[in-house]
Amino acid sequence: MPRKEEVQELPAMEGPGVERLKIKELDRLGDKFNDLLEERSELTGEIKKVENKMAEVMAEKGISKYHWSDKVMEIKIGATHIKVKVVKNEGVEANGSEE
């Protein structure tokens, strides 16, 4: 992500408490933060596309709940939002075999 141009300070605005601090580490971390926010925004769009497709397939199959791996997806009638949550099964190991 390209950096924005720096704001030019007024010439008479110098001295402690008035001039802008310049800390390279915070500039670097701020840039990284902005990049991560942009990535999250892109991922949110992708997640929504997958969620809509899951809702579409569930509607086609006439199901409102589906289990896979250690998760369950659920859709309510009239909604397009899928709820996905981890299912905890007591007495079953992670690989699916019983203890």
Secondary structure, DSSP 8 states (H G I E B T S, - for coil): ----------TT--STTTS----HHHHHHHHHHHHHHHHHHHHHHHHHHHHHHHHHHHHHHT-SEEEETTEEEEE-TT---EEEEE---TTB-TTS-B-
